[in-house]
Amino acid sequence: MRTLRARTTGLVVLVTGLTLAAGALLLVLALQSRLTASNDRVDRTHLRELAAAASAGRLPDPITDVGPEGVAQVVAADGTVLAASANVTNAGPIADARPGAEPEVHSVVAPDDDETERYRLWATTSDGPDGRPVTVYVGTSEEAVTEAGRTVAAALLVGVPVATALLGVATWLILGRALRRIDAIRDEVDSITGSELHRRVPESGVDDEVGRLATTMNRMLGRLEEADTRQRAFVADASHDLQSPLAAQRAELEVVLADPAGPGTAGLARDLLAGTAQMERLVQDLLYLAADDDGAPPPPLLPLDLDDLVLEEVARLRPATGVRLDTTRVSAAPVRGDRAELRRLVRNLLENGARHAATTVTVHTRVEGDQVLLDVRDDGSGVDPADADRVFDRFHRGDPARARSARDGAGGTGLGLAIARTVARRHGGDLVLLPDGPGAHFALHLPVCG
């Protein structure tokens, strides 16, 4: 089975080997080029010195200072060798060039004692002591440069594979150590079941990519555990809210069945209708949140007066609550929105305030700049600071012991404020809890219409 470790190591070895091989080739070529250029500078200098000596009639014989790999010769126009280096003393002219005053270079094969060598030979023409032209040759064996290149290439031929192999081994070991940590994370995550979301993957404490991966996985598991806890709590709450009216309806139906001619038929119908309305409200809220989770498009936004919706919902709620609803500060609040959704938002806010108020819920609408503001403030005990960040979470219930009634609706299951904020954001606004008690103060912001 091909593993990430093997593929990565193979890729590193391949890329490194090719890079080092190309670098070695360039190094050998650069070395040979530098050596050739250096020899050329020395030979051209020696060439000018010999030409000057020939003109002055001071030619040394034999010619020295040419080095063990060099050659030098001064030849008259008739082919007579006037001076030569020791390795070509008994040889004739080593070349048959006809250079001008400017030096030119040739590649020639010439004697070297008892052997022959290929030389990179510089040639120039100069005046002899008698005024007749002479040809001056100075060169260096090309074999010297080639041999130096071969020596370096041989060393690199051993060094490059060894370096590549060592890098491959190091990469294999380093990747193995890193991937063992990833395998530990994978094995732990793979073993976590839906009932074990409290478990976490091992963290090494090293602040690298794998360490951050482990931290991220643990944060994800924490969110999953929290979501699972909320969902389980919601299922329990929703089951309770559905069970209570169902149990009451069943008891009333059993009473009627036990005494079909009794006087409680009309009251039974009213109670059944109230219980059915409560269950219907709960189911509608659940369907609304499910549709929003599925990415339902926002509804068409039409001009409407938010203050009218507030006053209508206050009028609906007044007969059903024992607290005072103060609307003296409700003023014009034109917005663009969906009437049904904004009505649901306002209703949830008002019912939440009435549920927790001691005596009064104050409602205030106004326009500030390009925003319409709706404030709903109650004079109750307020929101526990520990719940302030979670009050808009779905299924959150700050006070599990609070009483439920037919008017609790979605608020009693922890959905009312979550739905209210969802509606606000679908309309381009937001709903926040302001920490300026006493009591709870919810502030709605929506774009102004016009």
C-alpha positions, 0 to 999 in steps of 0.5 A, spaced: 500 500 500 502 506 497 502 511 503 503 518 504 510 517 507 512 513 502 510 518 496 513 524 500 519 521 501 520 518 494 518 525 491 523 529 496 528 524 494 527 525 486 526 532 486 533 533 491 537 528 486 535 531 480 536 538 483 543 536 486 545 532 479 543 539 475 547 543 480 553 538 480 553 538 472 553 546 472 558 546 478 563 542 473 561 546 467 562 552 471 569 550 474 572 548 467 570 555 465 573 558 470 579 554 470 579 556 462 578 563 463 584 563 469 589 560 464 587 564 458 589 571 462 595 568 464 597 565 457 595 572 454 599 576 459 605 571 458 604 572 450 605 579 451 611 579 455 614 574 450 612 578 444 616 584 448 622 580 449 622 578 442 622 585 439 627 587 444 632 581 442 632 578 449 628 571 448 630 566 453 631 559 451 628 555 454 622 559 455 621 558 463 615 560 467 610 556 463 608 551 468 608 544 468 602 544 463 604 549 459 607 550 452 611 556 449 614 558 442 617 563 438 617 562 431 620 566 425 617 567 418 621 562 415 619 556 420 625 557 424 624 556 432 627 562 435 625 560 443 621 554 446 619 551 452 623 545 455 617 540 453 618 542 445 625 544 445 627 539 440 620 540 436 619 544 430 613 549 430 607 547 434 602 550 430 602 554 423 598 560 425 598 567 421 595 571 427 595 579 426 597 584 432 591 582 436 592 575 440 587 569 437 586 562 440 587 555 437 586 548 439 592 544 437 595 538 438 603 538 440 608 535 443 609 534 450 616 531 451 615 524 449 607 525 448 602 529 445 597 534 448 592 538 446 593 545 448 589 551 448 594 556 444 594 563 444 598 566 438 600 573 436 605 576 431 610 581 433 617 584 430 623 580 431 630 584 433 631 584 426 625 588 424 622 581 421 615 578 424 615 573 428 609 568 431 609 567 439 605 562 441 603 560 449 598 555 451 596 551 456 594 543 456 586 542 455 587 536 459 589 539 465 582 543 465 578 536 463 582 532 469 580 537 474 573 537 472 573 529 472 576 529 479 570 534 481 565 530 477 568 523 480 567 526 487 560 529 486 558 522 483 559 519 490 557 525 494 550 526 490 547 519 491 550 519 498 547 526 500 540 524 497 540 517 500 541 521 507 536 526 506 531 520 504 532 517 510 532 523 514 525 525 511 522 518 512 524 518 519 521 525 520 515 524 516 514 517 520 514 521 527 509 526 524 505 521 521 505 517 528 501 523 531 496 524 525 495 516 526 494 517 533 489 523 532 485 518 526 485 512 531 482 516 536 477 520 532 475 513 529 474 510 535 469 516 538 462 514 538 456 518 538 455 516 546 462 518 547 463 525 544 466 527 551 473 524 549 478 528 546 484 526 541 491 526 544 495 533 544 502 533 544 503 540 546 507 542 540 505 548 536 506 545 529 501 543 524 499 537 527 499 540 534 494 545 531 490 539 528 489 536 534 487 542 537 482 544 532 479 537 532 478 537 540 474 544 539 470 540 533 469 535 538 467 540 543 462 543 539 459 536 537 458 535 544 455 541 546 450 541 540 449 534 542 447 536 549 443 541 546 439 537 542 438 532 547 435 537 552 431 540 546 428 533 545 427 532 552 423 539 553 419 538 546 417 531 548 415 534 555 411 540 552 408 535 547 406 530 552 403 535 557 397 537 553 397 530 550 396 527 557 391 532 559 387 531 552 387 524 553 385 525 561 379 529 558 377 524 553 377 519 558 372 523 563 367 524 557 368 517 555 366 515 562 360 520 562 358 521 555 352 525 557 356 529 562 356 537 562 363 537 560 363 537 553 363 544 551 369 545 556 373 539 553 372 542 546 376 549 548 381 545 552 382 540 546 383 547 542 388 550 546 392 544 547 392 543 539 394 550 538 400 549 543 402 543 540 401 547 533 405 553 535 411 548 537 411 544 531 411 550 526 417 553 530 421 547 529 419 547 522 421 554 521 428 553 524 429 547 520 427 550 513 432 556 515 438 551 517 436 548 510 438 555 507 431 557 505 431 564 501 429 570 505 422 572 503 420 578 499 421 584 503 415 589 502 414 596 506 411 596 512 410 599 519 413 595 525 410 600 530 403 597 527 405 590 528 408 592 535 401 595 537 397 589 534 401 584 538 401 588 544 393 588 544 393 581 543 397 579 549 394 584 554 388 580 555 392 574 557 398 577 561 398 580 568 403 585 567 403 592 564 405 593 557 407 600 556 407 603 549 407 610 550 414 611 546 412 607 540 413 611 534 413 611 527 418 605 524 418 604 517 421 598 515 422 593 509 420 586 511 415 580 511 409 581 515 408 574 518 416 573 520 416 580 523 410 579 527 413 572 529 419 576 532 415 581 535 410 576 538 416 572 541 420 578 544 413 581 547 411 574 550 418 573 553 418 580 556 411 578 559 413 571 562 419 574 566 417 581 568 415 583 575 410 588 573 411 592 567 414 591 559 416 597 556 416 597 548 420 603 544 420 604 537 424 609 533 428 611 527 436 613 528 440 614 522 439 609 517 436 604 522 429 602 525 430 600 533 425 596 537 427 596 545 423 591 549 425 592 556 422 588 562 423 589 570 424 582 572 430 579 575 434 580 568 438 574 565 444 571 569 450 573 566 452 566 565 447 565 560 448 572 557 452 569 551 447 563 550 440 566 551 440 566 543 442 559 543 437 554 540 434 549 546 437 554 551 433 555 557 435 559 563 430 557 568 428 550 567 424 551 573 419 556 570 412 555 569 409 553 563 402 555 560 399 555 553 402 562 552 409 559 553 409 557 546 416 556 543 419 561 548 418 555 553 422 550 549 428 555 548 426 557 541 423 563 541 429 568 542 433 563 537 427 564 532 427 572 533 434 573 532 434 568 526 428 573 523 432 579 524 438 577 521 434 574 515 432 581 514 439 584 514 438 586 522 440 583 528 437 582 535 442 583 541 441 583 549 444 589 552 447 589 559 443 595 562 439 592 567 435 591 571 431 587 568 432 584 561 433 589 555 433 586 548 434 591 542 432 590 535 436 593 529 433 593 522 434 597 516 430 603 515 425 603 509 426 609 504 
